[in-house]
Amino acid sequence: MQIFKFGGASVKDAAGVRNVAKILETVGYAHTLIVISAMGKTTNALELVVNNYFKDQEKLAESIAVVKDFHYHIIRELFTDENHPVYWKVDGLFAELTSFLERNKSPKHSFVYDQVICFGELISTTIISQYLNDNGIKNTWIDVRNLVKTDSNYRDAAINWDETQTNITTHINKSLLNITQGFLGSDANFFTTTLGREGSDYTAAIFAYCLDAESVTIWKDVPGVLNADPRYFQDTQLLHKIPYSEAIELAFYGASVIHPKTLQPLQQKEIPLYVRSFVNPTAEGSAVCNVPELDPKVPCFILKQQQVLLSLSSRDFSFIMEEGISYIFNSLHKAQMKVSVIQNTAISFSVCVDNKFDTLPMLLELLEERFKVSVTENVTLFTIRHATEAAVNKVIDQKEVLLQQVAANTVQVVVR
């Protein structure tokens, strides 16, 4: 069995949906499960719905209408019959969304976030499943929340592997074309959970692991895994074959083409991961597989913007030892801060973090109880794997270097 994953960029409009059908007809779809993300920038639009729900109720209806209009524009392009079942199915999903917001009593932002954000994937898969069925590509639509079980850590849920394995092997018919949602799961109370932004890749890996799939293919708007993001770097190179360990390092440091959690389940069962272009589906792309070294072995650049650099020092000039470091990490955990790089000396501690949950004020309050804290926001972190002197000079040229850390074959530089 093979697993395909189509992200938001590949299904951002009616033309993208039609292209998915063409890809399936071109490369084949027997014994296949397809994981699909929300269409285009729908997740961002639904995040605005959540924000308005908590902070600006007067704009709530308007923000929901924007999401509706976007999807109904696509539906009208794909389905000319206004009595087509897809209309009442999508109507029903929007009714569920509105009903939840009207009856919800929970003040917890992360809980509400997950109950709202899930509609992006539910709507996109409903539309695409219907379109494929109408065009001769018969498929079964599956609600992933009935299969992927997690804890209740909303917005970054952990998988209950035993229960998920049982559900998937019991309910997935490998002989059919199955379509399901990425990024989503449910907890023990059947409330929706999410696996972290861009978690659809991880969903594909979960299904591949549980079904002992032959391969996973992620369809992207790039030719494959490149040595740098072409939006920020010129003369990028395609990496043809990548060892699992190298791909895990690249993902860990923030390479956007592969979700960090995706690779370990695949490596455990040596399931190859292919990254191919939905623009040119017959091209070879990249393969993450069981090979000894990176091919070609070139410097790989990873850029993370809008980071926060914190510099801590002891108030009494004492050393920052085990107890102090433990307090720092405990504070980072409480604030759900993603740590990007750490550097410490006897009396100072610097950490570059990603403030993805907007919890910086909470973190600062905790840290300032024990330390003097200097904050530099909106910095950029470059990580260079297989770094050369020329590669480092390329990223620091005409920039102020705030922190630099060198390991065996990795250099990290924080600049502004």
Residue, then its C-alpha position, 0 to 999 in steps of 0.5 A: m500500500q502507498i500513502f500520498k499526502f497533498g498539502g494546502a498549496s496543491v489544493k488551493d483552488a479548483a485547478g489544484v483539485r483537478n490536478v490531484a485527479k490528473i496526478l492519480e490518473t498518471v501515477g496510479y492509485a491502486h491500494t492507496l491512502i491519501v492524506i489531504s490538508a486544508m485548502g490554501k490558507t484556510t488554516n490561517a483564516l480559521e485562526l482568525v475565526v478563533n481570534n475573533y471568537f475570543k477578542d472581537q465577537e463583532k467580526l466573528a460572523e464576517s470571518i466565518a463568511v470569508v472561509k465559506d465564500f472561499h470554499y463555495h467559490i471552489i465548489r461552484e467551479l467544480f460542481t455545476d449542479e447546485n443540487h449536488p450532495v457536496y453542497w449540503k455536506v459542506d453546509g452541514l460542516f459549517a453548521e457544525l462549526t457555528s453550532f460549536l461556537e454558539r454552545n461552547k463554554s470552555p475558556k481554553h484557547s487551545f481547546v477551542y482552536d482545535q475544535v475550530i481548525c479541524f473544519g479546514e481539513l474536513i471540508s477540503t477532503t469532503i470536496i475532493s472526495q466528491y470530485l474524484n468520485d464524480n470523475g471516475i476515481k472511486n474512493t472512501w472518505i474517512d474521518v481520521r478522528n475516529l482512527v488517530k487517538t491522542d492525549s488531550n494536549y491540544r494543538d500539539a497532541a501526542i499519539n496513543w500508538d497502540e489504540t491508533q494501530t488497532n483502529i487503523t488496521t481494523h478499519i482501513n481496507k487496503s484494496l480501496l482508495n481511501i481519503t482522509q484528513g491530515f493534522l487531526g486526531s481525537d482524545a479519549n473524550f472524542f474531542t478533536t486534537t491537532l498534531g501541530r502546524e504542518g502535521s499532515d506529513y506526520t499523519a501520513a507517516i502514522f498511517a504508513y507505519c500502522l499499515d506497513a506501507e511500501s512508501v509515502t509520497i509528499w506532493k509539493d510545489v518544489p521539485g523535491v528536497l532542496n538544500a535551501d528554501p528557494r524563496y530566500f536563496q538563489d541557485t538551490q540544489l536538489l538533494h536526490k537521496i537523503p539518509y533518514s538520519e540527515a533528513i531528521e536533522l534537517a527537519f529538527y532544525g526547521a527545514s519546512v519541506i518535511h515535518p519534524k515528527t514524520l521521519q522516525p516512524l518511517q525509519q523504524k520500518e525503513i519505509p521510503l519517503y518521496v518528495r515530488s512535484f505536483v507541478n511535474p508529477t513524473a519527475e523523480g524528486s527526492a527520496v529519504c531512504n536507507v542510504p549511507e550519505l547525502d547525495p549530493k553532499v552540499p551545504c544545506f541552509i535552514l532559515k527561521q525568521q521571527q525568533v526571539l533571543l533571550s540572554l540570561s545572567s545571574r542577579d548575584f553573579s553566581f554561576i548558572m549551574e544545574e539547578g538554574i538550568s533546570y529552572i530555565f528549562n522548566s520555564l520554557h516547558k511551561a510556556q510551550m516554547k520551542v527551543s531553536v539553539i542554546q549557548n551557555t557560559a558559567i554566568s550566562f545563558s542564551v537561548c533562541v526560541d520560537n514564540k509560536f504560541d505567543t507566550l513570551p510574556m508568561l516566559l519572561e515573568l517566570l525567568e525574571e523571578r531568578f535572572k536578569v533577562s535581555v530580550t531581542e525580538n524578530v531575529t533570524l536563525f540560520t542553521i547550516r548543515h555541512a557548513t563551509e566557510a563560504a556558506v557561513n559568510k553567505v548568511i552573515d554578510q552585512k548582518e549583525v551576528l548576535l550568537q554563533q555556535v559551531a558543532a562538528n558539521t553544523v553551524q547556527v547563527v542568530v542575526r539581525 
